[in-house]
């Protein structure tokens, strides 16, 4: 049987979503060279305007003393356009074991887009958490884009 949706329901569906099931090691030490943590892949927008970007990761681990997580339009930090910081400059006491939900409100023009979450540390190795969700494993990390 077909399902009919009303306008107020349709507008809150995801334009794109993606997930990963393995943690990402973060060793980059600057915004311009940030390690890619998760990406939407290419998607299209018909109506320009504001869109919510929501990111879930079961954990974030700092490098030696800090971690920064950022959102770019494009495939990487090096080739993309910086949109916003998602965490600011975080220290270990801010992030260990917190199951972060990161979000941003971005303005997108009509056309093709790809949003990428990147991260960098001051030194050492940080982690952008993800797992399979099996017993004893963290859940997958996810990114979604939806209308406001």
N, C-alpha and C positions, 0 to 999 in steps of 0.2 A: 504494500500500500504506500503511495507517495505521501511524503510529509510536507505540509505547507508551512512556511515561516512568515511571520509578519515583519514589517520594516524595522521595528525596534529590536527584534531578535537578530535579524540578518546583520545589522550594523555592528554587532558585537562579536561576530565570528572572526576567527583569525584570518589575516591576509596570507600569512606564511608562518610556519613553525618548524622547528628542527630540534633534534636532541642528540646527545652524545652519551656513550656508555663507558668511556675510559677517561680517567683524569688527565689533565694537561699539565706538563711541567713548565714552569715559567722561569726563564733564565735571562731574558732580555733586561737591559738596565736603563732603557729610555723609552719615552712615548713613541718616538719615531720608528723604533725597531721592535715594538711590543710583540709578544708571542700571541698568535691567534688561539683563542680559547673555544669559541663557537661562532658559527656564521649561519645566516638564514639561507644562503644560496640566492640566486637571482629571482626576484618577484616583481610584478607590475602593479602600479597604482594608476587608476583612472582619474580619481578625483583628488586634486592637490589639497593638502591641509595638514592638520595635526594628527599624529598617530602615537599610540602607546607602544613602547617596546618593553617587554617584561622578560627578565632572565632569572632562572632559578639554578642554583648550584648547591649541592648539599654541604659543601664546605669550601673555604678559601684558606690557604696557608701562606703566610708571609715568607719573604726571603730572609735575609739576615735580620733586618729590622722593620721592613715595610713592604707594602704591596699597593699598586695602583691598577684599577680596572677601568677601561675606557671603551667607548662606542665609536666606531668609524663607519662611514659609508664607503664601501669598496671591499676588495678582497683581503687587504692587509693594512696594517698601520702605515707601512712605508708607501703604499700606492693609493691609499684611501684619503678621505677627508674627515678630519676630526669633528665629531658631533658633540660629545659631552663626556665628562668623567662620570663613572657610575659609582665609585666608592670614595673618591678623594684619596688623600695620602693616608692609608690605614696602617696602624701598628698592630702587633700581635694581640694585644688586649682587646682590640675592637672586633677581631674576626674569628678567633679560634672557636670552632664548634657552634657557630651561630646560624647555620642553614640560611645563607643570605638569599633574599629576594631582591634583585636589583631592578630598577625601572627608570625609564626616561620618557619624556614627551618630546617628540621630534617633529619637525615640519618637513614633509616630503612633497616634491613636485610630481606632477603626472609623469609617468615613464617607468623605466626599469631601475631597480634598486637592489643592493645587496648590503646588509648590515652585518658588521663583524665586531665581536667583542674581543679585545686584546688586553694584555696585562704586562706589567713589568715590575721588577723588584730592584732593590738597592744592591743586592749581591746574594750569593747562595742560590737556592732553588725554591720557588714558591709553587703552589698547586692550585689549579682550578678544578674542583672536585666533580666527579661523575662516576657512576657505576652501573651495573646491570639491574639493580633492584632485587636481585636474588637474595635469599636468606643470608644475613651477615654482610651484605654488600650495600653501599649507598645507592640511592636512586639515580636515574639518568639526570644530567643537566639539560635544561631546555631554554629555548628562546622562542618568543612569539611576538608578532606584530599585529595589532588590531586598531580599529578606529576609536576615536574618542567618544 
